[in-house]
């Protein structure tokens, strides 16, 4: 075979082939506001690092109150993530793999906490699970369980705000996964649950992991719903964000030190994800 196709030559006027993913220089009307937006996001974080009390930082971070708040934050965020996994993965599968009336409305309600002010979420939790709430009155009367202003209330509040992150991530991964693998498993005699457990779940494991990390990070930084529904009691409901808020009123240096801890955790989470949540959702 002869000709351009055989020799690898390109047709006249076609120009050199650009490498895949190559980009041109950004035009000034886009570059200037982009750099301004980047500076707007980075300058407060730089200021936090610059104004940090580095000399007294070890003393600030080794105080019993800090470790108490940090331990409570880690325990509650991990518990909220585990609870989100238990209910969030099946919910994401339901939204991605089944068709039922009102599915769009259900998806909108699931993602509502993403845009709902956290304080409003805390008020809603009080009206639902408070001692006189729609469900809380029965929990108190039948089982003697009271959730507000308890550590379990912190977990519940953090789950409320973190669950949508997991659902959105897992649902996006499920939609990107080929459903024919599940269908092939069912035609070979596997039940739908077995197909999900043995075939689908391993396929979407990266999306589940990314969603779990995002949910954990969101739960760790939750403030509004937690203080509204669970209060701010040291050792019981005072998590790191609440400790930062309290320290800011009395000891700004301690507030900066606590903020640095949360900043370090957030940076570690983003570095661990490495944009995987964008590619899986």
C-alpha positions, -999 to 999 in steps of 0.1 A, spaced: 0 0 0 13 34 -10 3 69 -3 -1 90 28 -20 63 47 8 38 43 37 61 49 22 78 79 23 112 62 -4 136 70 -27 152 45 -16 187 33 -29 215 55 -37 191 84 -8 205 105 12 186 132 -7 164 155 -9 179 190 -2 155 219 -33 143 237 -40 165 268 -18 193 254 -32 228 261 -24 262 247 -15 293 268 -45 307 286 -57 341 272 -53 370 296 -91 376 301 -93 341 316 -59 339 332 -62 371 353 -95 362 371 -83 326 374 -52 338 393 -73 362 414 -96 333 424 -66 311 432 -51 339 454 -85 344 471 -86 307 481 -49 305 491 -43 337 510 -64 329 540 -46 295 544 -12 312 540 -22 337 566 -32 309 589 2 293 585 21 326 588 3 337 620 5 303 637 22 304 671 49 280 661 69 284 694 40 275 716 24 251 691 37 219 708 23 231 742 -10 240 726 -14 207 708 -4 185 738 -30 200 762 -56 174 774 -85 195 760 -71 193 725 -65 156 726 -99 150 740 -116 170 712 -94 153 686 -101 118 698 -138 126 699 -137 140 664 -119 110 650 -142 85 667 -174 104 656 -162 110 621 -153 73 616 -186 62 631 -205 85 609 -186 72 578 -193 36 588 -230 44 592 -230 62 558 -215 32 542 -241 9 556 -270 29 542 -254 50 515 -240 22 492 -275 5 490 -291 39 484 -267 48 457 -273 14 440 -310 20 442 -307 54 425 -283 41 398 -297 6 390 -334 8 395 -362 28 379 -391 38 402 -416 67 402 -402 98 418 -366 88 415 -355 123 405 -373 137 436 -356 111 458 -322 120 443 -328 157 450 -338 150 486 -307 129 491 -284 157 479 -303 184 497 -279 184 528 -252 195 503 -268 229 500 -288 231 531 -274 254 558 -260 230 585 -278 249 613 -310 243 595 -301 206 594 -295 207 631 -329 222 637 -345 196 615 -327 168 634 -340 183 667 -375 183 654 -372 147 642 -350 131 669 -354 154 699 -371 143 730 -404 158 717 -396 151 681 -415 131 655 -394 100 661 -375 110 692 -405 109 715 -411 72 706 -374 64 710 -375 80 745 -408 63 755 -401 28 741 -363 24 745 -353 53 768 -330 66 741 -322 103 740 -300 115 711 -297 153 714 -267 165 734 -250 131 734 -220 116 715 -245 95 695 -262 128 685 -228 140 672 -225 109 650 -261 114 638 -255 150 629 -223 142 611 -239 114 592 -267 137 580 -242 161 564 -217 135 552 -240 108 537 -247 128 504 -210 129 496 -208 91 497 -240 86 478 -231 110 450 -196 94 446 -209 58 446 -238 65 423 -215 82 398 -192 51 399 -222 28 395 -234 47 364 -200 45 349 -197 7 355 -210 -17 329 -242 -33 341 -237 -62 318 -214 -79 343 -243 -80 368 -266 -93 341 -242 -120 331 -239 -131 368 -277 -133 371 -280 -153 340 -256 -178 355 -278 -183 385 -266 -157 409 -291 -137 428 -291 -99 424 -276 -95 459 -249 -121 451 -241 -103 418 -238 -70 436 -216 -85 464 -193 -106 442 -193 -86 409 -204 -50 413 -189 -41 446 -153 -50 436 -158 -29 404 -169 2 423 -145 -2 452 -124 29 442 -156 50 441 -167 37 475 -133 44 489 -132 79 475 -167 86 487 -158 73 522 -128 96 525 -149 126 514 -177 117 538 -151 112 566 -135 146 559 -169 163 558 -179 147 591 -147 157 607 -152 194 598 -189 196 607 -199 224 630 -234 239 625 -256 208 627 -234 194 656 -236 224 678 -274 228 671 -283 192 677 -256 179 701 -244 210 719 -209 218 730 -200 197 760 -163 190 765 -155 153 764 -190 144 752 -199 165 722 -171 190 717 -154 181 685 -124 199 669 -145 226 650 -164 234 682 -132 236 701 -118 260 675 -149 282 679 -147 282 717 -110 289 717 -113 318 693 -133 337 719 -108 332 747 -74 321 733 -68 330 696 -35 312 696 -51 280 706 -77 285 679 -50 289 653 -32 257 665 -64 237 664 -72 251 629 -37 239 617 -46 204 628 -78 204 608 -60 220 578 -33 193 579 -60 166 580 -78 182 550 -46 185 530 -38 148 537 -72 138 526 -69 157 493 -34 143 487 -46 108 493 -75 111 469 -54 125 440 -85 135 420 -99 100 421 -133 113 433 -135 135 402 -128 106 378 -151 82 395 -181 105 399 
